[in-house]
Amino acid sequence: MSDTDYSKAVADFLSKKGVTRCPTVCVIPTRASVGENDRVALRSYEAAREEARIAKHRHRRVMLIAS
């Protein structure tokens, strides 16, 4: 499929479905009904990201103090 054909297919899909923006751009939490397993997985993911962020911050701080 050429780039032109792909772009046309995407445009046709978006116009038929009434999509006004790319769903992958939506980064805010959904208001949909989400199962408990998914909520637990999201909380675990967010906790892991926060731990990684804190660890990175600590590492930078140590490196700054050491230099």
C-alpha positions in Angstrom: 0.0 0.0 0.0 1.5 3.3 -1.0 1.6 6.3 1.3 -1.2 8.0 -0.7 -3.4 5.0 -0.5 -2.8 4.6 3.2 -3.6 8.3 3.9 -6.8 8.0 1.8 -7.8 4.9 3.7 -7.2 6.6 7.1 -9.1 9.7 6.0 -12.0 7.5 4.8 -12.1 5.6 8.1 -12.0 8.8 10.2 -14.8 10.4 8.2 -17.0 7.3 8.3 -16.5 6.8 12.0 -16.8 10.4 12.9 -13.5 10.4 14.7 -12.3 14.0 15.3 -8.9 13.3 16.9 -6.4 10.4 17.2 -7.3 8.2 20.2 -3.7 7.5 20.9 -3.2 11.2 21.7 -5.7 11.1 24.6 -3.6 10.7 27.7 -6.1 11.6 30.3 -7.8 8.8 32.3 -11.0 7.5 30.7 -14.5 7.9 32.2 -15.5 4.5 30.8 -16.3 1.6 33.1 -13.0 -0.3 33.6 -12.7 -3.7 35.2 -10.9 -4.1 38.6 -8.1 -6.2 37.0 -7.4 -3.3 34.6 -7.5 -0.8 37.4 -5.0 -2.8 39.5 -2.7 -3.1 36.4 -2.9 0.6 35.8 -2.1 1.4 39.5 0.9 -1.0 39.3 2.1 0.6 36.1 1.8 4.1 37.5 3.6 3.1 40.7 6.5 1.5 38.7 6.8 4.7 36.7 6.8 6.8 39.8 9.5 4.6 41.4 11.6 4.9 38.2 11.2 8.6 38.2 12.3 8.9 41.8 15.2 6.6 41.3 16.4 8.7 38.3 16.0 11.9 40.3 18.1 10.4 43.2 20.8 9.2 40.8 21.1 12.6 39.2 21.2 14.2 42.7 24.0 11.8 43.8 26.0 12.5 40.6 25.6 16.3 41.0 26.8 16.1 44.6 29.7 13.8 43.7 31.0 16.2 41.0 
